């Protein structure tokens, strides 16, 4: 894997629009050192109102969509050249607008969630020299949308994402709404401006520790071959062409039932193994602001629900080979982590990860 390349000029000139600031790079190292904060509806709504004051009428039209299923499922983890996006393109914002947009991100996300956004976009900047088709690898190709009317009381959604990232937060929904949440990274590790980045370090470390911890249990081993996350966007392969689809048309998804091929129950694990499960869950829960994820953390770690959660893996527990896969499958909780071949440099690997909630995807506001 290559470690560096000559940065395109726009990265230097447009730090807010196309990549993180040096302060944001530093946040990557310290995001786990304090408890998460942020995510309250009033603060995020106020930040959105501040951005709208700086936008043109066409930009506001791009930003706003109705809160319905058709709008909500438009997210994707695939590049812009594969799946066109709706929303306000971050790379088109001027400096003042980009600073206002970042205040929205900071209000909605934890420090870890903001750092992930920065690093995933930097990874796309890293991929620009490899994009010969082109398929749209570029840190500017990330989009912000507001579904419904931002309010401290009534339901609405904030969507933020692009290649390898989808934040879908529902505020004031019938149920807590932090999901669907997709995160990925290509390359797994890279260097820019003398700083080494590993966007999914926290999640990959926690999920690998979990797989290693449960590996001695035969029932923890899942059957089958895993080429991607199981409950992600729906993609239709087209031989010799880019795939089609790539949005969440599978929602509402069906999930495994019974006790066959789901892994081992947490209730059968030792205290140390259970702690590994908690840490893996928290590596995902730490991304939204605390006001978004707090109720979900309580639900997932409720003793009865936690005991009834299955954990399983396939392939290498160290997540070192193609097809390595880890899953946490609870009464509500669904978290996945998979290792795939890289696209830009196929001899290397990259990560996909997904968090869904079987009851409260889209805050329970979006029906079939």
C-alpha positions in Angstrom: 0.0 0.0 0.0 1.3 3.4 -0.9 1.8 5.8 2.0 1.7 9.2 0.5 1.2 11.2 -2.7 1.3 14.8 -3.9 -1.8 16.5 -2.6 -4.1 18.2 -5.1 -4.1 22.0 -4.7 -7.7 22.1 -3.6 -7.1 20.2 -0.4 -4.8 23.0 0.7 -7.1 25.8 -0.4 -10.5 24.3 0.7 -9.9 22.6 4.0 -13.5 22.9 5.2 -15.1 22.0 1.9 -12.9 19.0 1.0 -11.1 17.8 4.1 -10.5 18.3 7.8 -8.5 21.0 9.4 -5.4 20.3 11.5 -7.5 20.6 14.6 -9.8 18.0 13.2 -6.9 15.7 12.5 -5.8 16.1 16.1 -9.3 15.1 17.2 -8.8 11.7 15.7 -6.3 11.0 18.4 -8.3 12.2 21.4 -11.9 11.4 20.4 -12.0 8.4 22.8 -10.6 10.3 25.8 -13.9 11.8 27.0 -17.5 10.8 27.1 -19.5 11.7 24.1 -21.7 14.8 24.0 -24.0 16.6 21.5 -26.8 15.4 19.4 -29.7 17.3 21.0 -32.3 18.3 18.5 -32.5 22.0 19.4 -28.7 22.6 18.9 -28.6 20.8 15.6 -31.8 22.6 14.4 -30.2 26.0 15.4 -27.0 25.1 13.5 -29.1 24.2 10.4 -30.9 27.6 10.6 -27.5 29.3 10.7 -26.4 27.6 7.5 -29.6 28.4 5.7 -29.0 32.1 6.2 -25.9 31.7 4.0 -27.4 29.6 1.2 -29.0 30.6 -2.0 -32.5 29.5 -2.9 -31.2 26.6 -5.1 -28.9 25.5 -2.4 -31.8 25.4 0.2 -33.8 23.5 -2.3 -31.0 20.9 -2.6 -30.7 20.7 1.2 -34.3 20.1 2.1 -36.5 17.1 1.3 -39.7 15.7 2.7 -39.6 13.2 5.6 -40.8 10.1 3.9 -39.6 6.6 2.9 -38.6 7.6 -0.7 -36.3 10.4 0.6 -35.0 8.5 3.6 -33.7 5.4 1.8 -31.6 7.4 -0.7 -28.4 7.0 1.3 -25.5 4.9 0.0 -22.0 3.9 0.8 -21.0 3.7 -2.9 -19.1 6.4 -4.7 -20.9 9.3 -6.5 -20.1 7.9 -9.9 -21.9 4.7 -9.1 -24.9 6.1 -7.1 -25.8 9.8 -7.7 -26.7 11.7 -4.6 -29.3 14.1 -3.5 -28.6 16.9 -1.0 -26.2 19.9 -0.6 -22.8 19.0 -1.9 -20.1 19.9 0.6 -17.5 20.5 -2.0 -19.6 23.3 -3.6 -19.7 25.4 -0.4 -17.7 28.6 0.1 -15.6 29.1 3.2 -18.4 30.7 5.3 -20.9 28.1 4.2 -18.5 25.2 4.9 -17.8 26.6 8.4 -21.5 26.8 9.1 -22.0 23.2 7.8 -19.3 22.1 10.1 -21.1 23.6 13.1 -24.0 21.3 12.2 -21.7 18.3 12.1 -20.2 19.2 15.5 -23.6 19.6 17.0 -24.9 16.3 15.7 -21.8 14.1 16.2 -19.6 13.1 19.0 -15.9 13.9 18.7 -15.3 10.4 17.4 -18.1 10.8 14.9 -16.7 14.1 13.6 -13.2 12.6 13.4 -14.6 9.7 11.4 -16.2 12.0 8.9 -13.0 13.9 8.5 -10.9 10.8 8.0 -13.2 9.0 5.6 -13.3 12.1 3.4 -9.5 12.3 3.6 -9.3 8.7 2.5 -11.3 9.6 -0.6 -8.9 12.4 -1.3 -6.1 9.9 -1.0 -7.9 7.8 -3.7 -8.1 10.6 -6.3 -5.0 9.6 -8.2 -6.4 6.0 -8.5 -9.8 7.2 -9.9 -9.2 6.5 -13.6 -12.7 5.3 -14.6 -13.8 7.7 -12.9 -16.2 6.7 -10.1 -16.1 9.8 -8.0 -13.5 9.2 -5.2 -13.1 12.8 -3.9 -13.5 14.3 -0.4 -15.7 17.0 -1.9 -18.3 14.4 -3.0 -20.2 14.3 0.4 -23.7 15.5 0.9 -25.9 17.0 3.6 -29.7 16.7 3.6 -32.5 17.7 6.0 -35.7 15.7 5.8 -38.7 17.4 7.3 -38.6 20.6 9.3 -35.8 20.9 11.9 -37.5 21.4 15.3 -36.8 20.8 19.0 -40.1 18.8 19.2 -41.4 17.4 15.9 -39.8 14.5 13.9 -37.1 15.3 11.3 -33.9 13.7 9.9 -30.4 14.7 9.3 -28.5 12.8 6.6 -24.8 13.2 6.0 -22.6 11.0 3.9 -20.9 9.9 0.7 -18.6 7.1 -0.2 -18.0 4.8 2.8 -20.1 6.9 5.2 -23.8 7.3 5.9 -25.1 9.1 9.0 -28.9 8.9 9.3 -30.1 10.6 12.5 -33.8 11.0 13.4 -34.7 13.7 15.9 -37.9 13.5 18.0 -38.9 10.3 16.3 -41.2 7.7 17.8 -38.1 5.8 18.7 -34.4 6.8 19.1 -33.0 7.2 15.6 -29.2 6.8 15.1 -29.5 4.3 12.3 -28.9 3.1 9.6 -25.2 4.0 10.0 -22.6 2.8 7.6 -18.9 3.3 7.9 -16.0 2.1 5.7 -12.4 2.8 4.9 -10.2 2.5 1.8 -7.3 2.4 2.4 -7.4 0.9 5.9 -4.4 3.0 6.9 -2.8 5.9 5.0 -0.6 9.0 5.5 -1.3 12.6 4.5 0.7 15.6 5.4 2.8 13.6 7.7 -0.2 12.3 9.7 -1.1 8.6 9.7 -4.9 8.0 9.5 -6.8 4.8 10.2 -10.5 5.8 10.1 -12.0 2.6 11.5 -9.3 1.8 14.0 -11.6 1.8 17.0 -14.2 -0.4 15.4 -11.8 -2.8 13.8 -9.9 -3.3 17.0 -13.0 -3.8 19.1 -14.6 -6.2 16.6 -11.4 -8.2 16.2 -11.0 -8.5 20.0 -14.5 -9.7 20.2 -13.9 -12.4 17.5 -10.7 -13.5 19.1 -12.5 -13.7 22.5 -15.3 -16.0 21.2 -13.3 -18.0 18.7 -12.8 -20.9 21.2 -16.6 -21.5 21.1 -17.5 -23.7 18.1 -21.0 -22.3 17.9 -19.6 -18.8 17.5 -18.4 -19.7 14.0 -20.8 -18.6 11.3 -21.3 -20.6 8.1 -21.2 -19.1 4.6 -19.0 -16.7 2.7 -19.2 -13.0 3.5 -18.4 -10.6 0.7 -20.1 -7.5 2.2 -22.3 -6.5 5.1 -25.5 -8.4 4.9 -28.1 -5.7 5.6 -26.6 -2.8 3.6 -27.8 -1.1 0.5 -29.3 -3.2 -2.3 -26.9 -3.5 -5.3 -27.6 -5.2 -8.6 -24.5 -6.5 -10.4 -24.2 -5.7 -14.1 -21.5 -7.7 -15.9 -18.8 -5.5 -17.4 -20.5 -2.3 -16.0 -20.8 -0.4 -12.8 -23.5 -1.9 -10.5 -27.0 -0.3 -10.3 -29.2 0.4 -7.3 -27.1 1.0 -4.3 -29.7 2.6 -1.9 -31.7 1.1 1.0 -34.5 -0.4 -1.0 -34.4 -3.5 1.2 -35.8 -1.6 4.1 -37.6 -2.9 6.2 -35.1 -5.8 6.3 -35.8 -9.2 7.7 -33.4 -10.6 10.3 -32.4 -14.1 11.5 -34.6 -15.8 14.1 -34.2 -18.9 16.2 -30.8 -20.0 17.4 -29.3 -21.7 14.3 -26.1 -20.1 12.7 -26.4 -16.8 14.6 -23.3 -17.3 16.8 -23.1 -17.8 20.5 -25.4 -16.1 23.1 -23.9 -13.5 25.3 -25.5 -15.3 28.2 -23.1 -18.2 27.6 -20.0 -16.0 27.7 -17.5 -15.3 30.5 -17.3 -11.9 32.1 -14.3 -11.0 30.1 -15.9 -12.0 26.8 -19.0 -10.0 27.7 -16.9 -7.0 28.2 -15.5 -7.5 24.7 -19.1 -7.4 23.4 -19.8 -4.2 25.2 -16.7 -2.5 23.9 -17.5 -3.6 20.3 -21.1 -2.2 20.6 -19.8 1.0 22.1 -17.3 1.5 19.2 -20.3 2.2 17.0 -22.5 3.9 19.6 -19.7 6.4 20.2 -20.2 8.1 16.7 -23.6 10.0 17.1 -23.9 12.7 19.7 -24.9 11.3 23.1 -28.4 12.6 22.9 -29.0 10.5 19.8 -27.3 7.3 21.1 -27.9 7.3 24.9 -31.3 5.6 24.8 -30.0 3.0 22.4 -27.1 2.2 24.6 -29.5 1.6 27.5 -31.7 -0.6 25.4 -28.8 -2.7 24.0 -27.2 -3.2 27.4 -30.4 -3.9 29.3 -29.5 -7.2 31.0 -32.3 -9.2 29.4 -31.6 -7.9 25.9 -27.9 -8.2 26.3 -28.1 -11.8 27.5 -30.3 -12.6 24.4 -27.8 -11.1 22.0 -25.8 -13.4 19.6 -22.2 -12.8 18.5 -20.5 -14.6 15.7 -17.6 -14.5 13.3 -16.3 -16.0 10.1 -12.8 -16.1 8.6 -9.9 -14.7 10.5 -10.7 -13.4 14.0 -7.8 -11.0 13.5 -9.7 -9.5 10.5 -6.6 -10.0 8.4 -8.0 -11.8 5.4 -10.7 -11.3 2.8 -14.1 -12.4 3.9 -13.4 -12.0 7.6 -16.6 -11.0 9.3 -18.0 -10.2 12.8 -21.6 -9.8 13.7 -23.6 -8.7 16.8 -27.2 -9.7 16.5 -29.5 -8.7 19.4 -33.3 -8.4 20.0 -32.9 -4.9 18.4 -29.2 -4.5 17.7 -27.6 -5.4 14.4 -23.9 -4.6 13.9 -21.6 -6.0 11.2 -17.9 -5.7 10.2 -16.4 -7.3 7.0 -13.1 -7.3 5.3 -13.1 -6.9 1.5 -10.4 -6.6 -1.2 -9.6 -3.0 -1.9 -10.9 -1.5 -5.2 -8.1 1.0 -5.9 -5.3 -1.4 -5.0 -6.8 -4.9 -5.2 -3.9 -6.6 -3.6 -4.8 -4.8 -0.3 -7.9 -4.9 1.9 -10.6 -2.5 3.0 -13.4 -2.4 5.6 -17.2 -2.1 5.5 -19.2 -1.8 8.7 -22.9 -1.3 9.4 -25.1 -0.5 12.4 -28.9 -1.0 12.2 -31.7 -1.2 14.7 -34.4 -3.7 14.0 -37.1 -1.4 15.5 -35.8 2.2 15.2 -34.1 2.6 11.8 -35.2 6.1 10.7 -36.5 6.7 14.2 -39.5 4.4 13.5 -40.9 7.3 11.3 -40.6 5.5 8.0 -42.9 2.7 7.0 -42.7 0.0 4.3 
